[in-house]
Amino acid sequence: MRTVSRPPAFRTLTTFARGYLHQDFVDEYGGACGAARAFARDAGPKGTDKLRGDIERLIALSADWPIARLRAFLVETLGAQWHLGSRRELSALARALDTDARRGQM
């Protein structure tokens, strides 16, 4: 499968993918949303806003991509070990960040 080049706009998402969505992320964080909440605690409000923006841009950019292409982008280009099953899972990451922000846990 051809690797999609990573636009610079996804710098924070790449950091999150490689640092938090690693091979043990389910054991360590309970899943992708747990990893997003851990990132939010570690990165603070500014980093969380950047990650949320990257996720929202990816959602918009990939709206017409087949799920296999989106999955390949996350794994092959961004370096995640997360094999998402649906687009809703990607949207859930942004919501997990919003939930943490409302609780003031950042």
C-alpha positions in Angstrom: 0.0 0.0 0.0 1.3 3.4 -1.0 2.2 5.7 1.9 0.5 9.1 1.9 2.9 12.0 2.6 2.4 13.8 5.9 1.5 17.5 5.5 3.2 19.7 8.2 -0.3 20.5 9.6 -0.2 17.0 11.3 2.9 17.6 13.5 1.1 17.2 16.8 -1.0 14.3 15.6 2.2 12.6 14.5 3.7 13.1 18.0 0.6 11.7 19.6 0.4 8.7 17.2 4.1 7.7 17.8 4.2 8.5 21.5 0.8 7.4 22.7 -0.7 5.0 20.1 2.2 2.6 20.4 2.0 -1.2 20.4 1.0 -1.3 24.1 -1.5 1.6 24.1 -4.5 -0.5 24.9 -2.8 -2.1 28.0 -1.4 1.3 29.1 -4.3 3.6 28.4 -7.3 1.3 27.8 -7.7 2.4 24.2 -7.2 5.4 21.9 -9.5 7.7 23.9 -7.6 6.9 27.1 -4.4 7.7 25.2 -5.9 11.0 24.1 -6.8 11.9 27.7 -3.2 11.0 28.8 -1.8 13.2 26.1 -4.1 16.1 27.2 -2.9 15.8 30.8 0.8 15.8 29.6 0.5 18.4 26.9 -1.7 21.0 28.6 -4.3 23.2 27.0 -2.1 24.5 24.1 -0.9 21.0 23.1 -4.4 19.6 23.4 -5.8 22.4 21.2 -3.1 21.6 18.6 -4.0 17.9 18.7 -7.7 18.6 18.4 -7.1 20.8 15.4 -5.0 18.1 13.7 -7.7 15.5 14.3 -10.4 17.8 12.9 -8.2 18.6 9.8 -7.6 14.9 9.2 -11.4 14.2 9.5 -12.1 16.8 6.9 -9.3 15.8 4.6 -10.1 12.2 4.7 -13.9 12.5 4.4 -13.9 10.8 1.0 -11.1 8.3 1.7 -11.9 4.6 2.0 -11.4 3.4 5.6 -8.4 1.4 4.5 -6.6 4.5 3.2 -7.3 6.4 6.5 -6.0 3.4 8.5 -2.9 3.2 6.3 -2.3 7.0 6.8 -2.5 6.6 10.6 -0.2 3.5 10.7 2.2 4.0 7.8 2.5 7.7 7.6 1.9 8.9 11.2 3.4 5.8 12.9 0.4 4.8 15.1 -0.1 1.2 16.1 -3.9 1.9 16.1 -5.9 0.1 13.5 -9.2 2.0 13.8 -12.3 0.2 12.8 -14.5 3.2 11.8 -14.3 7.0 11.3 -16.4 7.4 14.5 -13.3 6.2 16.4 -11.3 9.2 15.1 -14.1 11.6 16.0 -14.2 10.1 19.5 -10.6 11.2 20.0 -11.5 14.8 19.5 -14.5 14.3 21.9 -12.2 12.7 24.5 -10.0 15.8 24.4 -13.1 18.0 24.8 -14.3 16.0 27.7 -11.0 16.4 29.5 -11.0 20.1 28.8 -14.4 20.6 30.4 -13.4 18.7 33.5 -10.3 21.0 33.8 -8.0 18.0 34.0 -5.4 19.6 31.7 
